[in-house]
Amino acid sequence: MATMGTTTAHRILIADTLDPSGLSLFQEAGVEVHQLTAEERPRLAEILADFDALVVRSSTQATAELLKAGKRLKVVGRAGIGVDNVDVAAATELGILVVNAPTANLMSATEHTFALLLSLARRVPEADASVKAGEWNRKLTGVELHGKTLGIIGFGRIGQRVADRARGFEMKILAYDPFLDAAAARRMEVELLPLDDLLARADAVTLHVPFTEQTKNILGRERLAKIKKGALLVNCARGGVVDESALLESLESGHLGGAALDVFAEEPPKDLRLVRHRKVVATPHLGAQTREAQERISIETAEMVLAALSGSLAVAAVNLPFRPTGAGSRLEPFMALGETLGCMSSSLLGAAPQRLQVDVWGLDESLRAPVTVAVLKGALTPFLGAAINYVNAEKVAEARGIEVVRSTHSARGDYPQLVDVTLSGGGRSVELGGTLFGDRDPRVVLFEGYRLEFQPEGNLLVLENLDKPGVVGKVGTLLAEHDVNIADIHLSRRGDEALAVLRVDQEPTPALLEKLAALPEVKSARRVLLG
């Protein structure tokens, strides 16, 4: 599989403050690290041009313009879970991998959710301010969580952890998540409901969704009006998922019992009417601000950036067109096979590809999409070179009108797993099939209808010829005349025609190919250079 090279030659620009634990990992890896200074910030785009990776937190906006300035940029590391400040679409177009630290702050965000919920329910900030003002107001009556119903919007990793802790308070759990399967919800002992139904029944509502076009103002004026009267609302997710003006109206009308907010549409908020409301508990985006979380975020981001620069697919990538999880050690060997088959088919086609069909036989579901992307990358690389990677291959194919089709089949014939590639363009097509021997050893086992077996590596010479005596001798003589030595040869016959795949020690020249094709018995002579 093609990689991005070794990490020792890479330069990493740290644009925001990063915990020392992650910086230590970079230093141990031997990469060159530069911490952007305040004086350098106005020249960030200019400075970025000489770096392979950019690490940001929430302060630096990784815009399309900035990313384009990164002439060598391969990876953007977002030290945290959210990527709102990274133009992921632009990064994808540019072939830049965006990685983050998706699990580092799960516990901190979970605990902060409960800190806010308890503070709101028991009016802790208000009581604290009262005591510090010299008062002793014991009329600040709160509510218990015991026996109440908690509605969780977004039942992912944080939402599930919140549910686990809510059960400790003997709360009833409702969940809304359009991507959660009903059977999975039953296994997790949570009642899955439409959003409006959840809002009508929950005594407290907490949000754990990303900020997207679909979740923007997911709790707007109409939905806030549907919340159970007197309910409490907690948002430790992202700013912008709650309509703040509508929220203020609901609080002032007395419909909503209170709100606890850690995130805002504008940070810091310029309009302070909401945060100063007596029924609001507000914190300045502290969900991940624990010593433990900051250390985990720094370490996890550093690990992801280093892994991405080394070419590993075991990364928390935001914009890979597949999830690199669940396939274990078989992912990279099968992707290497797919990429090689794509590269070979493209080289053999000798024309601009117009349609790619990938048939996978007996492959686990977790392997199918990654292998297809790998084949596509391999097919495009001979024409577009290093500009193509796993991130942008599908976008590039779409922009060029290349049709990509994937079909899945059960195990086939002699091979439990098989990747079959058919690439078409210029009025012809090429079909190759490959598999792994011993889980890591790639082999081509089908070649344009011929059954044969060889390792796809090195300089390959592919000859289609009439199945007549003396052909191998004539080919050997021509190769000797051009000082080309045969390392091994693989033959297959079909009717009165034959196929020969020769691995040679020297690169076949165009002049040699022309002479081979001129032999009366030879129908075609092509080369594939795999390095």
Buried (B, 14 or more C-beta within 10 A) or exposed (E): BBEBEEBEEBEBBBBBEBBEBBBEBBEEBEBBBBBBEEEBEEEBBEBBEEBBBBBBBBEBBBBEEBBBBBEEBBBBBBBBBBBBBBBBEBBBBBBBBBBBBBBBBBBBBBBBBBBBBBBBBBBBBBBEEBEEEEEEEEEEEBBEBEEBBBBBBBBBBBBBBBBEBBBEBEBBBBBBBEEBEEEEBEEBEBBBBEBEBBBBBBBBBBBBBBBEEEBBBBBBEEBBBEBBEEBBBBBBBBBBBBBBBBBBBBBEEEBBBBBBBBBBBEEEBEEEEBBEBEBBBBBEBBBBBBEEBBBBBBBBBBBBBBBBBBBBBBBBBBBBBBEBEEBEEBBBBBBBBBBBBBBBBBBBBEBEBBBBBBBBBBBBEBBBBBBBBBBBBBBBBBBBEEEBBBBBBBBBBEEEEBEBEBEEEEEBEEBEBBBBBBBBBEEEBBBBBBBBEEEEEBBBBBBBEBEBBBBBEBBBBBBBBEBEEEBBEBBBEBBEEBEBEBEEBBBBEEEEBBBBBBBBEEEBEEEBBEBBBEBEBBEBBBBBEBE
